[in-house]
Amino acid sequence: VQLQASGGGLVQAGDSLTLSCVVSQLTTTTNSVGWFRQVPGKDREFVATITWRAGTKFYADAVKGRFTIARDAAKKTVLLQMNGLRPEDTAVYYCAASAFVDSSIRHSSHYKYWGQGTLVTVSS
């Protein structure tokens, strides 16, 4: 299974950006696909995840109300729409796939497959 993330870039505070993650194949090990982010010197942080079958969504408190995750099963793509971006959202964003579908998927250790990361920079 391979994941290809794209869509990062440089934006100003308050702007919007959409990240895309294409999954090469859907299996029992890719029941959920989500996003994490990481800045240098810090642990990888959960952002949002969606389950393929039910479309259940999980969000980190830091992005709730600003970010929206969605899936297109036919295209095997997960989108992360990011509105109202803030400088503290600056990070490398990684998409990842997990076999889990419950709230435990907030933990990065529950993800087996990871994409290469895409950089999001928000200037103030």
DSSP file with accessible surface (Angstrom, degrees, kcal/mol):
  #  RESIDUE AA STRUCTURE BP1 BP2  ACC     N-H-->O    O-->H-N    N-H-->O    O-->H-N    TCO  KAPPA ALPHA  PHI   PSI    X-CA   Y-CA   Z-CA
    1    1 A V              0   0   42      0, 0.0     2,-0.4     0, 0.0    96,-0.1   0.000 360.0 360.0 360.0 131.9    0.0    0.0    0.0
    2    2 A Q        -     0   0  154    111,-0.1    22,-2.7     2,-0.0     2,-0.4  -0.955 360.0-156.8-125.4 145.7    1.3    3.4   -0.9
    3    3 A L  E     -A   23   0A  12    111,-0.4     2,-0.6    -2,-0.4   113,-0.5  -0.979   2.8-161.9-122.4 133.9    0.0    6.9    0.0
    4    4 A Q  E     -A   22   0A 114     18,-2.2    18,-2.3    -2,-0.4     2,-0.3  -0.949   9.2-166.5-120.4 111.4    0.7   10.0   -2.1
    5    5 A A  E     +A   21   0A   2     -2,-0.6     2,-0.3    16,-0.2    16,-0.2  -0.733  16.8 155.0 -97.5 146.2    0.2   13.3   -0.3
    6    6 A S  E     +A   20   0A  56     14,-2.3    14,-2.7    -2,-0.3   112,-0.1  -0.961  31.6  77.5-156.8 168.9    0.0   16.6   -2.1
    7    7 A G        +     0   0   35     -2,-0.3    11,-0.3     1,-0.3    -1,-0.1   0.356  55.0 137.2 110.4  -5.2   -1.3   20.1   -1.9
    8    8 A G        +     0   0   30     12,-0.1     2,-0.3    85,-0.1    -1,-0.3  -0.160  20.8 131.2 -68.5 168.7    1.0   21.9    0.6
    9    9 A G  E     -d  120   0B  29    110,-0.7   112,-2.7   109,-0.1     2,-0.5  -0.984  55.8 -62.8 172.4-172.6    2.3   25.3    0.1
   10   10 A L  E     +d  121   0B 130     -2,-0.3     2,-0.3   110,-0.2   112,-0.2  -0.895  55.0 159.4-104.4 122.7    2.9   28.8    1.4
   11   11 A V  E     -d  122   0B  19    110,-2.8   112,-2.9    -2,-0.5     2,-0.2  -0.871  36.3-107.8-134.7 169.8   -0.2   30.8    2.4
   12   12 A Q  E >   -d  123   0B 128     -2,-0.3     3,-2.3   110,-0.2   112,-0.2  -0.641  50.1 -79.8 -96.9 158.5   -1.1   33.7    4.7
   13   13 A A  T 3  S+     0   0   47    110,-2.4    73,-0.2     1,-0.3    -1,-0.1  -0.297 119.5  26.8 -55.4 135.2   -2.9   33.6    7.9
   14   14 A G  T 3  S+     0   0   51     71,-3.2    70,-0.7     1,-0.3    -1,-0.3   0.185  96.6 119.3  94.5 -15.9   -6.7   33.2    7.3
   15   15 A D    <   -     0   0   68     -3,-2.3    70,-2.3    70,-0.2    -1,-0.3  -0.189  57.8-123.8 -75.5 173.9   -6.2   31.6    3.9
   16   16 A S        +     0   0   61     67,-0.2     2,-0.3    68,-0.2    67,-0.2  -0.852  24.2 178.6-119.8 156.6   -7.4   28.1    2.9
   17   17 A L  E     - B   0  82A  32     65,-2.3    65,-3.2    -2,-0.3     2,-0.5  -0.980  16.4-145.5-154.4 145.4   -5.6   25.1    1.5
   18   18 A T  E     - B   0  81A  57     -2,-0.3     2,-0.3   -11,-0.3    63,-0.2  -0.976  10.7-159.3-120.4 124.4   -6.7   21.6    0.5
   19   19 A L  E     - B   0  80A   0     61,-2.5    61,-2.5    -2,-0.5     2,-0.4  -0.760   8.1-156.1 -96.8 147.6   -4.4   18.6    1.0
   20   20 A S  E     -AB   6  79A  28    -14,-2.7   -14,-2.3    -2,-0.3     2,-0.4  -0.960   9.2-170.4-126.5 142.0   -5.0   15.4   -1.0
   21   21 A a  E     -AB   5  78A   0     57,-2.1    57,-2.6    -2,-0.4     2,-0.5  -0.971   6.6-162.0-133.9 117.3   -4.0   11.8   -0.2
   22   22 A V  E     -AB   4  77A  64    -18,-2.3   -18,-2.2    -2,-0.4     2,-0.5  -0.873   8.4-151.9-101.5 128.7   -4.3    9.1   -2.8
   23   23 A V  E     -A    3   0A   1     53,-3.1   -20,-0.2    -2,-0.5     3,-0.1  -0.848   8.7-145.7-101.6 131.3   -4.2    5.5   -1.6
   24   24 A S  S    S-     0   0   51    -22,-2.7     2,-0.3    -2,-0.5    -1,-0.1   0.840  79.4  -0.7 -68.5 -32.7   -2.9    2.9   -4.0
   25   25 A Q        -     0   0  100    -23,-0.3     2,-0.6    51,-0.1    -1,-0.2  -0.988  63.7-129.0-157.2 149.0   -5.3    0.2   -2.7
   26   26 A L        +     0   0   75     -2,-0.3     2,-0.2    -3,-0.1     5,-0.1  -0.897  42.8 148.5-102.9 121.1   -8.0   -0.3   -0.1
   27   27 A T    >   -     0   0   47     -2,-0.6     3,-1.7     0, 0.0    -2,-0.0  -0.727  65.3 -82.3-135.1-174.3   -7.6   -3.3    2.1
   28   28 A T  T 3  S+     0   0  112      1,-0.3     3,-0.5    -2,-0.2    -2,-0.0   0.640 127.8  59.0 -69.8 -11.0   -8.4   -4.4    5.6
   29   29 A T  T 3  S+     0   0   33      1,-0.2    83,-0.3     2,-0.1    -1,-0.3   0.428 102.6  52.8 -94.9   0.0   -5.3   -2.5    6.7
   30   30 A T    <   +     0   0    1     -3,-1.7    69,-0.2    69,-0.2    -1,-0.2  -0.237  62.2 131.8-126.6  44.5   -6.6    0.8    5.3
   31   31 A N  S    S+     0   0   62     67,-0.6    21,-2.8    -3,-0.5    22,-0.4   0.743  77.7  29.6 -67.5 -24.6   -9.9    1.0    7.0
   32   32 A S  E     -FE  51  98B   0     66,-2.3    66,-2.7    19,-0.3     2,-0.4  -0.989  65.8-166.3-135.8 145.5   -9.2    4.6    8.0
   33   33 A V  E     +FE  50  97B   0     17,-2.4    17,-2.3    -2,-0.3     2,-0.2  -1.000  23.5 151.3-131.3 135.4   -7.0    7.3    6.4
   34   34 A G  E     -FE  49  96B   0     62,-2.6    62,-2.2    -2,-0.4     2,-0.4  -0.798  35.5-101.3-149.6-171.9   -6.0   10.4    8.1
   35   35 A W  E     +FE  48  95B   0     13,-3.5    12,-2.4    -2,-0.2    13,-1.5  -0.964  22.6 179.2-126.9 139.4   -3.6   13.2    8.6
   36   36 A F  E     -FE  46  94B   2     58,-2.8    58,-2.9    -2,-0.4     2,-0.3  -0.864  13.1-152.9-124.4 163.2   -0.9   14.0   11.1
   37   37 A R  E     -FE  45  93B  14      8,-2.5     8,-3.7    -2,-0.3     2,-0.4  -0.978   7.6-169.1-138.3 155.4    1.5   16.9   11.2
   38   38 A Q  E     - E   0  92B  58     54,-2.0    54,-2.6    -2,-0.3     6,-0.1  -0.997   8.2-165.6-148.1 137.1    4.9   17.5   12.6
   39   39 A V    >   -     0   0   47     -2,-0.4     3,-2.1     4,-0.3    52,-0.1  -0.864  48.7 -78.8-114.3 154.8    7.2   20.4   13.3
   40   40 A P  T 3  S+     0   0  132      0, 0.0     3,-0.1     0, 0.0    -1,-0.1  -0.235 116.2  15.2 -55.7 133.1   10.9   20.0   14.0
   41   41 A G  T 3  S+     0   0   90      1,-0.3     2,-0.3    -3,-0.0    -3,-0.0   0.432 110.6  93.1  86.2  -1.3   11.7   18.9   17.6
   42   42 A K  S <  S-     0   0  145     -3,-2.1    -1,-0.3     1,-0.0     3,-0.1  -0.861  78.6-100.3-124.0 159.8    8.1   17.8   18.3
   43   43 A D        -     0   0  149     -2,-0.3    -4,-0.3     1,-0.1     2,-0.2  -0.336  50.8 -87.7 -70.5 157.6    6.2   14.6   18.1
   44   44 A R        -     0   0   79     -6,-0.1     2,-0.4    -8,-0.1    -6,-0.2  -0.482  49.3-145.4 -66.6 135.0    3.9   13.9   15.3
   45   45 A E  E     -F   37   0B  84     -8,-3.7    -8,-2.5    -2,-0.2     2,-0.1  -0.873  10.2-118.5-113.1 134.3    0.5   15.3   16.1
   46   46 A F  E     +F   36   0B  19     -2,-0.4   -10,-0.2    60,-0.2     3,-0.1  -0.433  34.8 167.7 -67.0 138.8   -2.9   13.9   15.1
   47   47 A V  E     -     0   0B   0    -12,-2.4    13,-2.6     1,-0.3     2,-0.3   0.721  55.9 -33.5-116.2 -59.7   -5.0   16.2   12.9
   48   48 A A  E     -FG  35  59B   0    -13,-1.5   -13,-3.5    11,-0.2     2,-0.3  -0.977  47.5-167.2-166.0 153.4   -8.0   14.3   11.5
   49   49 A T  E     -FG  34  58B   0      9,-2.1     9,-2.6    -2,-0.3     2,-0.4  -0.990   3.5-162.3-146.6 149.7   -9.0   10.8   10.2
   50   50 A I  E     -FG  33  57B   1    -17,-2.3   -17,-2.4    -2,-0.3     2,-0.3  -0.991  19.0-129.9-133.1 141.9  -12.0    9.4    8.3
   51   51 A T  E  >  -F   32   0B   5      5,-2.0     4,-1.0    -2,-0.4   -19,-0.3  -0.722  15.1-138.9 -89.5 142.1  -13.1    5.8    8.1
   52   52 A W  T  4 S+     0   0   24    -21,-2.8    -1,-0.1    -2,-0.3   -20,-0.1   0.931  93.8  39.5 -66.1 -47.9  -13.7    4.5    4.5
   53   53 A R  T  4 S+     0   0  243    -22,-0.4    -1,-0.1     1,-0.2   -21,-0.1   0.977 130.2  21.3 -73.4 -55.7  -16.9    2.5    5.1
   54   54 A A  T  4 S-     0   0   74      2,-0.1    -1,-0.2     1,-0.0    -2,-0.2   0.660  92.4-130.3 -88.9 -18.5  -19.0    4.6    7.5
   55   55 A G     <  +     0   0   14     -4,-1.0     2,-0.2     1,-0.2    -3,-0.1   0.738  43.1 170.4  73.9  22.1  -17.3    7.9    6.8
   56   56 A T        -     0   0   67     45,-0.1    -5,-2.0    -6,-0.1     2,-0.4  -0.472  19.2-149.6 -68.3 135.8  -16.9    8.5   10.6
   57   57 A K  E     -G   50   0B  96     -7,-0.2     2,-0.4    -2,-0.2    -7,-0.2  -0.881  14.8-169.5-115.3 142.8  -14.7   11.5   11.2
   58   58 A F  E     -G   49   0B  29     -9,-2.6    -9,-2.1    -2,-0.4     2,-0.4  -0.993  10.3-173.4-127.5 135.7  -12.3   12.3   14.0
   59   59 A Y  E     -G   48   0B  38     -2,-0.4   -11,-0.2   -11,-0.2     2,-0.2  -0.960  26.1-119.1-129.4 147.7  -10.7   15.7   14.6
   60   60 A A    >>  -     0   0   12    -13,-2.6     3,-1.6    -2,-0.4     4,-1.3  -0.554  31.9-119.9 -74.9 148.3   -8.1   17.1   16.9
   61   61 A D  T 34 S+     0   0  133      1,-0.3     3,-0.3    -2,-0.2    -1,-0.1   0.847 110.5  64.9 -58.3 -32.6   -9.4   19.9   19.1
   62   62 A A  T 34 S+     0   0   45      1,-0.2    -1,-0.3     3,-0.0   -15,-0.1   0.715 114.3  28.7 -66.3 -19.8   -6.9   22.3   17.6
   63   63 A V  T X> S+     0   0    0     -3,-1.6     4,-2.4   -16,-0.2     3,-2.3   0.487  85.2 126.8-119.1  -6.3   -8.5   22.0   14.1
   64   64 A K  T 3< S+     0   0  116     -4,-1.3     4,-0.1    -3,-0.3   -16,-0.0  -0.295  81.2  16.8 -59.0 131.3  -12.1   21.3   14.9
   65   65 A G  T 34 S+     0   0   82      2,-0.5    -1,-0.3     1,-0.1     3,-0.1   0.225 126.1  57.6  90.5 -15.3  -14.4   23.8   13.2
   66   66 A R  T <4 S+     0   0   28     -3,-2.3    17,-2.0     1,-0.2     2,-0.3   0.710  99.6  53.3-113.1 -36.1  -11.6   24.9   10.8
   67   67 A F  E  <  -C   82   0A   3     -4,-2.4    -2,-0.5    15,-0.2     2,-0.4  -0.809  61.3-166.0-105.8 146.7  -10.6   21.7    9.0
   68   68 A T  E     -C   81   0A  66     13,-2.6    13,-3.1    -2,-0.3     2,-0.4  -0.995   4.7-157.5-133.0 128.7  -12.8   19.2    7.2
   69   69 A I  E     +C   80   0A   0     -2,-0.4     2,-0.3    11,-0.2    11,-0.2  -0.835  18.6 169.2-105.5 142.1  -11.8   15.7    6.1
   70   70 A A  E     -C   79   0A  40      9,-2.1     9,-2.7    -2,-0.4     2,-0.3  -0.975  18.9-142.7-147.3 160.0  -13.6   13.9    3.3
   71   71 A R  E     -C   78   0A  94     -2,-0.3     2,-0.4     7,-0.2     7,-0.2  -0.932   9.1-162.3-128.2 151.6  -13.2   10.8    1.2
   72   72 A D  E  >> -C   77   0A  61      5,-2.9     5,-2.0    -2,-0.3     4,-0.7  -0.892  10.9-172.6-127.4  98.2  -13.9    9.8   -2.4
   73   73 A A  T >45S+     0   0   57     -2,-0.4     3,-0.7     1,-0.2    -1,-0.1   0.871  82.4  57.1 -63.5 -37.3  -13.9    6.0   -2.4
   74   74 A A  T 345S+     0   0   95      1,-0.3    -1,-0.2    -3,-0.1    -2,-0.0   0.873 116.7  35.6 -62.5 -35.3  -14.1    5.8   -6.2
   75   75 A K  T 345S-     0   0  146     -3,-0.4    -1,-0.3     2,-0.2    -2,-0.2   0.420 104.6-129.8 -95.6  -1.4  -10.9    7.8   -6.5
   76   76 A K  T <<5 +     0   0   78     -3,-0.7   -53,-3.1    -4,-0.7     2,-0.4   0.909  63.1 138.3  51.2  47.0   -9.3    6.3   -3.3
   77   77 A T  E   < -BC  22  72A  19     -5,-2.0    -5,-2.9   -55,-0.2     2,-0.4  -0.963  43.6-160.5-128.4 139.2   -8.6    9.8   -2.2
   78   78 A V  E     -BC  21  71A   0    -57,-2.6   -57,-2.1    -2,-0.4     2,-0.4  -0.980  14.4-159.1-117.2 131.6   -8.9   11.6    1.1
   79   79 A L  E     -BC  20  70A  73     -9,-2.7    -9,-2.1    -2,-0.4     2,-0.5  -0.864   9.5-159.6-111.0 144.5   -9.0   15.4    1.2
   80   80 A L  E     -BC  19  69A   0    -61,-2.5   -61,-2.5    -2,-0.4     2,-0.6  -0.936   9.6-161.4-122.8 104.7   -8.3   17.7    4.1
   81   81 A Q  E     -BC  18  68A  64    -13,-3.1   -13,-2.6    -2,-0.5     2,-0.6  -0.789   8.7-165.2 -86.5 119.8   -9.9   21.1    3.6
   82   82 A M  E     +BC  17  67A   0    -65,-3.2   -65,-2.3    -2,-0.6     2,-0.3  -0.932  10.6 176.0-114.9 113.8   -8.1   23.6    5.8
   83   83 A N        +     0   0   63    -17,-2.0   -67,-0.2    -2,-0.6   -68,-0.1  -0.792  60.9  22.8-111.2 159.4   -9.8   27.0    6.4
   84   84 A G  S    S-     0   0   33    -70,-0.7    -1,-0.2    -2,-0.3   -68,-0.2   0.894  83.2-159.9  56.0  44.7   -8.8   29.8    8.7
   85   85 A L        -     0   0    2    -70,-2.3   -71,-3.2    -3,-0.3   -70,-0.2  -0.236   6.5-160.8 -63.4 144.9   -5.2   28.8    8.7
   86   86 A R    >   -     0   0  110    -73,-0.2     3,-2.4   -72,-0.1     4,-0.3  -0.862  33.0-109.1-121.8 156.9   -3.0   30.1   11.5
   87   87 A P  G >  S+     0   0   52      0, 0.0     3,-1.9     0, 0.0    35,-0.4   0.852 118.0  62.9 -54.7 -33.1    0.8   30.3   11.8
   88   88 A E  G 3  S+     0   0  128      1,-0.3    -3,-0.0    -3,-0.0     0, 0.0   0.585  89.7  68.7 -72.2  -6.7    0.7   27.5   14.4
   89   89 A D  G <  S+     0   0    0     -3,-2.4    -1,-0.3    33,-0.1     2,-0.2   0.523  71.5 120.1 -83.3  -7.0   -0.7   25.2   11.6
   90   90 A T    <   +     0   0   43     -3,-1.9     2,-0.3    -4,-0.3    31,-0.2  -0.424  41.1 106.5 -61.6 125.4    2.7   25.4    9.9
   91   91 A A  E    S- H   0 120B   5     29,-2.1    29,-2.9    -2,-0.2     2,-0.6  -0.961  76.0 -79.6-178.1 171.1    4.1   21.8    9.7
   92   92 A V  E     -EH  38 119B  42    -54,-2.6   -54,-2.0    -2,-0.3     2,-0.5  -0.862  48.3-146.8 -88.6 126.6    4.8   18.9    7.5
   93   93 A Y  E     -EH  37 118B   0     25,-3.3    25,-2.3    -2,-0.6     2,-0.4  -0.852  14.5-168.6-101.9 129.7    1.5   17.1    7.0
   94   94 A Y  E     -E   36   0B  45    -58,-2.9   -58,-2.8    -2,-0.5     2,-0.3  -0.938  11.3-147.6-116.7 136.4    1.5   13.3    6.6
   95   95 A a  E     +E   35   0B   0     -2,-0.4    20,-3.0   -60,-0.2     2,-0.3  -0.774  24.5 178.3 -97.3 152.4   -1.3   11.1    5.4
   96   96 A A  E     -EI  34 114B   0    -62,-2.2   -62,-2.6    -2,-0.3     2,-0.4  -0.982  21.5-134.4-151.9 156.8   -1.5    7.6    6.9
   97   97 A A  E     -EI  33 113B   0     16,-2.3    15,-1.7    -2,-0.3    16,-1.6  -0.936  20.3-175.6-122.1 141.7   -3.6    4.5    6.8
   98   98 A S  E     -EI  32 111B   0    -66,-2.7   -66,-2.3    -2,-0.4   -67,-0.6  -0.939  32.3-140.3-134.0 153.3   -4.8    2.4    9.7
   99   99 A A  S    S+     0   0   44     11,-0.6   -69,-0.2    -2,-0.3     2,-0.1   0.654  80.9  92.9 -82.4 -15.3   -6.7   -0.8   10.1
  100  100 A F        -     0   0   90     10,-0.5    -2,-0.2   -71,-0.2    10,-0.0  -0.429  47.6-178.0 -82.1 153.3   -8.5    0.7   13.1
  101  101 A V        +     0   0   78     -2,-0.1     2,-0.1   -50,-0.1    -1,-0.1   0.266  57.4  80.9-131.6   8.5  -11.9    2.5   13.0
  102  102 A D  S >  S-     0   0   84      1,-0.0     3,-2.1   -46,-0.0     4,-0.1  -0.423 101.2 -78.1-107.3-171.4  -12.4    3.6   16.6
  103  103 A S  G >  S+     0   0   76      1,-0.3     3,-1.4    -2,-0.1     4,-0.1   0.645 115.4  81.6 -66.3 -11.3  -11.1    6.5   18.5
  104  104 A S  G >   +     0   0   22      1,-0.3     3,-2.0     2,-0.1    -1,-0.3   0.667  69.7  83.7 -67.0 -13.1   -7.7    4.8   19.0
  105  105 A I  G <   +     0   0    0     -3,-2.1    -1,-0.3     1,-0.3    -2,-0.1   0.442  68.1  81.3 -74.6   6.2   -6.8    6.0   15.5
  106  106 A R  G <  S+     0   0   93     -3,-1.4     2,-0.5   -60,-0.1    -1,-0.3   0.616  78.6  84.8 -75.9 -12.7   -5.8    9.3   17.1
  107  107 A H  S X  S-     0   0  109     -3,-2.0     3,-2.1     1,-0.1     4,-0.1  -0.805  74.9-145.9 -97.1 127.5   -2.5    7.5   18.0
  108  108 A S  G >  S+     0   0   50     -2,-0.5     3,-1.8     1,-0.3    -1,-0.1   0.786  95.2  69.9 -62.6 -25.7    0.2    7.4   15.3
  109  109 A S  G 3  S+     0   0  101      1,-0.3    -1,-0.3    -3,-0.0    -4,-0.1   0.683  89.8  63.8 -67.3 -14.7    1.3    3.9   16.4
  110  110 A H  G <  S+     0   0   55     -3,-2.1   -11,-0.6    -6,-0.2     2,-0.5   0.356  85.3  90.7 -90.6   6.3   -2.0    2.5   15.0
  111  111 A Y  E <   -I   98   0B  12     -3,-1.8   -13,-0.2   -13,-0.2     3,-0.1  -0.901  48.9-178.2-107.4 129.4   -1.1    3.5   11.5
  112  112 A K  E     +     0   0B 138    -15,-1.7     2,-0.4    -2,-0.5   -14,-0.2   0.799  67.4  47.7 -92.7 -34.8    0.8    1.0    9.3
  113  113 A Y  E     -I   97   0B  51    -16,-1.6   -16,-2.3   -84,-0.2     2,-0.4  -0.922  63.5-173.1-117.7 140.2    1.3    3.0    6.1
  114  114 A W  E     -I   96   0B  78     -2,-0.4  -111,-0.4   -18,-0.2   -18,-0.2  -0.967  15.7-136.5-132.4 143.0    2.5    6.6    5.7
  115  115 A G        -     0   0   10    -20,-3.0  -111,-0.2    -2,-0.4     3,-0.1  -0.259  36.9 -98.4 -84.1-177.0    2.9    9.0    2.8
  116  116 A Q        -     0   0   98   -113,-0.5   -22,-0.1     1,-0.1  -112,-0.1   0.611  60.7-114.1 -85.7 -11.7    5.9   11.2    2.2
  117  117 A G        -     0   0   14    -22,-0.1     2,-0.4     1,-0.1   -23,-0.2   0.196  17.9-133.8  93.2 145.4    4.6   14.4    3.7
  118  118 A T  E     - H   0  93B  21    -25,-2.3   -25,-3.3  -112,-0.1     2,-0.4  -0.999  22.0-122.3-137.9 134.5    3.7   17.8    2.3
  119  119 A L  E     - H   0  92B  96     -2,-0.4  -110,-0.7   -27,-0.2     2,-0.5  -0.630  21.7-170.7 -85.7 129.7    4.9   21.1    3.8
  120  120 A V  E     -dH   9  91B   0    -29,-2.9   -29,-2.1    -2,-0.4     2,-0.5  -0.980   5.0-174.6-116.2 122.6    2.3   23.7    4.8
  121  121 A T  E     -d   10   0B  48   -112,-2.7  -110,-2.8    -2,-0.5     2,-0.6  -0.983   4.6-168.6-121.7 124.1    3.7   27.1    5.8
  122  122 A V  E     -d   11   0B   6     -2,-0.5     2,-0.3   -35,-0.4  -110,-0.2  -0.951   9.4-155.9-114.9 117.4    1.4   29.8    7.1
  123  123 A S  E      d   12   0B  45   -112,-2.9  -110,-2.4    -2,-0.6    -2,-0.0  -0.640 360.0 360.0 -93.1 149.7    2.8   33.3    7.4
  124  124 A S              0   0  138     -2,-0.3    -1,-0.1  -112,-0.2   -38,-0.0  -0.341 360.0 360.0 -89.7 360.0    1.4   35.9    9.8
